[in-house]
Amino acid sequence: MIQEMNPEKMMELFEELADRLHIELVLGTGDFIGGSCILKNQKYVILNKKHPIESRLKILASEFKSMDVTDVYIVPALREFIEEKSSIDQRN
């Protein structure tokens, strides 16, 4: 069960995690959902700012789940969110 945390705080925690892992979060608009890419050895996670924050958080959870972050300290509520959201995505 994910501890209750407002979406804005969760986004702030993802931003801090991305910063520690040297990942650039980019907010853009257009006809895309979001995801990650590497350009000139720099990892980026692109998010569509026109989508609801909950959708952006799910994209972030999925992208961080695909990375090896087992040895990285992540606030327990955020780690739980990453685990639960990504397992939900795998079932759909």
KEKE-3310 file (N, C-alpha, C; in steps of 0.2 Angstrom, whole numbers, plus 5000, padded with zeros to 4 digits):
npx = (5004:5003:5010:5001:5004:5005:5003:5012:5022:5027:5032:5042:5051:5054:5061:5072:5078:5081:5091:5101:5105:5110:5101:5092:5077:5064:5052:5039:5028:5017:5013:5014:5018:5028:5044:5060:5077:5093:5105:5120:5127:5120:5107:5090:5073:5058:5044:5026:5020:5007:4999:4990:4997:4997:4998:5011:5019:5017:5024:5037:5039:5039:5050:5061:5060:5065:5078:5094:5092:5094:5105:5104:5099:5082:5068:5057:5043:5043:5050:5041:5030:5036:5038:5025:5017:5024:5022:5008:5007:5014:5004:4994)
npy = (4994:5011:5024:5039:5053:5069:5072:5083:5083:5070:5072:5081:5073:5064:5072:5076:5064:5061:5071:5067:5056:5060:5063:5071:5079:5083:5094:5095:5099:5092:5079:5066:5053:5051:5047:5039:5043:5043:5055:5060:5054:5058:5055:5056:5060:5062:5071:5075:5090:5093:5083:5075:5076:5064:5055:5058:5055:5041:5038:5042:5033:5020:5022:5024:5012:5003:5006:5002:5004:4999:5000:5013:5026:5028:5038:5029:5029:5034:5024:5013:5017:5017:5003:4998:5005:5002:4988:4987:4992:4982:4972:4977)
npz = (5000:4995:5003:5008:4998:4991:4973:4969:4978:4976:4963:4965:4973:4963:4954:4962:4963:4950:4948:4956:4950:4938:4927:4915:4917:4906:4901:4889:4875:4864:4853:4860:4873:4882:4889:4890:4884:4876:4873:4866:4876:4887:4898:4896:4902:4895:4897:4895:4897:4896:4899:4913:4930:4936:4926:4921:4932:4932:4921:4925:4935:4928:4920:4929:4936:4926:4927:4935:4951:4963:4972:4976:4987:4989:4994:5005:5002:4989:4982:4984:4977:4964:4962:4964:4954:4942:4942:4940:4927:4920:4921:4913)
capx = (5000:5007:5009:4998:5008:5002:5007:5017:5028:5030:5036:5048:5055:5057:5066:5078:5081:5084:5096:5106:5107:5112:5096:5088:5069:5062:5044:5038:5022:5016:5009:5018:5016:5034:5049:5067:5082:5100:5108:5127:5129:5116:5100:5084:5066:5054:5037:5022:5017:4999:4996:4990:5003:4997:5001:5018:5022:5017:5030:5043:5039:5041:5057:5065:5060:5069:5085:5096:5093:5094:5110:5103:5094:5076:5063:5053:5036:5044:5052:5035:5027:5039:5037:5018:5015:5027:5019:5002:5009:5015:4998:4989)
capy = (5000:5017:5030:5045:5058:5072:5072:5088:5081:5065:5074:5084:5068:5061:5077:5075:5057:5062:5075:5063:5051:5064:5062:5077:5078:5088:5095:5097:5098:5089:5073:5061:5052:5052:5041:5040:5042:5045:5059:5062:5051:5061:5052:5061:5057:5067:5071:5079:5094:5094:5077:5076:5075:5057:5051:5060:5051:5034:5037:5042:5026:5015:5023:5022:5004:5000:5007:4998:5009:4995:5003:5020:5027:5032:5038:5023:5030:5034:5017:5009:5020:5015:4996:4997:5008:4998:4981:4988:4993:4975:4968:4979)
capz = (5000:4995:5008:5004:4997:4986:4967:4968:4982:4973:4957:4968:4974:4956:4951:4966:4961:4943:4948:4959:4945:4932:4922:4914:4915:4901:4900:4883:4873:4858:4852:4863:4879:4886:4890:4890:4878:4878:4867:4867:4883:4893:4899:4897:4903:4892:4900:4891:4902:4895:4902:4920:4934:4938:4920:4921:4938:4930:4916:4929:4939:4923:4918:4935:4937:4921:4928:4941:4956:4969:4977:4977:4992:4987:4999:5004:4998:4981:4980:4984:4971:4958:4962:4963:4947:4937:4942:4937:4920:4917:4921:4908)
cpx = (5004:5005:5006:5003:5005:5006:5013:5023:5031:5034:5042:5053:5058:5062:5072:5082:5085:5091:5102:5109:5109:5108:5092:5081:5068:5055:5043:5030:5022:5012:5013:5016:5022:5038:5056:5071:5088:5103:5115:5129:5125:5109:5095:5078:5062:5047:5033:5018:5009:4996:4995:4996:5003:5000:5009:5022:5022:5023:5036:5044:5042:5048:5062:5065:5064:5076:5087:5097:5093:5099:5109:5097:5088:5071:5058:5046:5037:5046:5046:5031:5029:5038:5029:5015:5018:5024:5012:5002:5010:5009:4993:4992)
cpy = (5006:5022:5036:5050:5062:5072:5077:5086:5075:5067:5077:5079:5064:5066:5077:5069:5058:5066:5071:5058:5054:5063:5068:5075:5084:5088:5098:5096:5095:5082:5067:5059:5053:5046:5043:5040:5045:5049:5061:5060:5054:5057:5057:5057:5063:5066:5076:5083:5095:5088:5078:5073:5067:5053:5052:5056:5044:5033:5037:5035:5021:5016:5022:5015:5001:5001:5003:5003:5005:4997:5010:5021:5031:5032:5032:5024:5031:5027:5012:5011:5017:5007:4995:4999:5004:4991:4982:4989:4986:4971:4970:4978)
cpz = (5000:5000:5004:5004:4991:4979:4966:4972:4979:4967:4960:4970:4968:4954:4955:4964:4955:4944:4951:4954:4938:4926:4921:4913:4911:4900:4893:4881:4866:4858:4854:4870:4884:4887:4890:4884:4880:4872:4870:4874:4889:4892:4900:4898:4901:4895:4896:4897:4901:4898:4910:4924:4935:4932:4920:4927:4936:4925:4920:4932:4934:4921:4923:4937:4932:4922:4934:4946:4963:4974:4978:4982:4988:4993:4999:5001:4991:4979:4979:4978:4965:4957:4960:4956:4942:4936:4939:4930:4917:4917:4915:4901)
residu = (MET:ILE:GLN:GLU:MET:ASN:PRO:GLU:LYS:MET:MET:GLU:LEU:PHE:GLU:GLU:LEU:ALA:ASP:ARG:LEU:HIS:ILE:GLU:LEU:VAL:LEU:GLY:THR:GLY:ASP:PHE:ILE:GLY:GLY:SER:CYS:ILE:LEU:LYS:ASN:GLN:LYS:TYR:VAL:ILE:LEU:ASN:LYS:LYS:HIS:PRO:ILE:GLU:SER:ARG:LEU:LYS:ILE:LEU:ALA:SER:GLU:PHE:LYS:SER:MET:ASP:VAL:THR:ASP:VAL:TYR:ILE:VAL:PRO:ALA:LEU:ARG:GLU:PHE:ILE:GLU:GLU:LYS:SER:SER:ILE:ASP:GLN:ARG:ASN)
# end
